Amino acid sequence: MFVLMSDMQSASTFQRFADDVSQHYGKLSPQQRLIAQFVLEHPEDVALGTAATVAEAAGVQPSALVRFANAIGISGFTELQGLFRSRLLERAGTYRERISAMNPPADAGGGEASTLQPLVELGIADLRQLAASGIDAELRQAAVLICAARHVHVLAQRRAYPVAAYLAYALVQLDLRVQLHDGVGGMLGESLRQIAPDEVLVVTSFKNYSPDVVEAAERAKARGARVVAITDHALSPLKPAATVCLQIGAGVPAPVRSLVAPMCLAQALVVAAGQCLVKPRRVGQSLSGRKRPRR
């Protein structure tokens, strides 16, 4: 059932949107109420996902999201998502502001507060979440793809870049052909066009996701290449393009987001690739089934 609330005007802010939905909730159809409840309870999912991933998480069709947006006076999912993204940006704060907000309490002895201890505890919590993620099968699948590829391309930006740099370094130590793409000189698009169908692109990005990395994954998939994605969330925009998605979880909320879990996962991927390389039948075959050429 499609319910149009003709007395509603398009909301200009997330808070106005939330107020409008609350006020007119009783006029919504059962499905629209379901969508309203989901988007208000998972605002970051809406801000960072796609229409397809948000619809899947909400248990509806993407067209239902569009009808919901129309019902509350919004032209479509893109405009709706803009409200949620604006909210996310408003709450992010600067890096200095987030660090200042930590303000750990003084220790029990009345001395100065520990700076290291809270970060260590956050890292441990993230590692526990990674350990419980249950992605061992995906990890092995990703390793097989990497070992069988004629060439491995690695890409990440911003805070995820150290993960890509480590992967490129470590995979080269396994005697694999690896290229780290960094976009120096604005040449990222040109270098990524070298990716061939029998090659693998390993991408890493966490919220707020890098548009260049997401676009690179989508283009690599369109070219027929395999994509291994290391990301954080079930609604990550990298997931639709990924042949294998290694999802580590969003992690414990903190002003400074840890790289402990992503780096641990990267190390596990390298170890899995090393184990894969001792199996000749997997090493000697390319993605197309042909033997990989000697150097």
Secondary structure, DSSP 8 states (H G I E B T S, - for coil): -----TT----SSHHHHHHHHHHTGGGS-HHHHHHHHHHHH-HHHHHHS-HHHHHHHHTS-HHHHHHHHHHTT--SHHHHHHHHHHHHHHHH--HHHHHHTT-----TTS----SHHHHHHHHHHHHHHHHTS--HHHHHHHHHHHHH-SSEEEEE-GGGHHHHHHHHHHHHHTT--EEEE--GGG-HHHHHTT--TTSEEEEE--SS--HHHHHHHHHHHHTT-EEEEEES-TT-TTGGG-SEEEE----S--SS---HHHHHHHHHHHHHHHHHHT-HHHHTB-TTSSB----
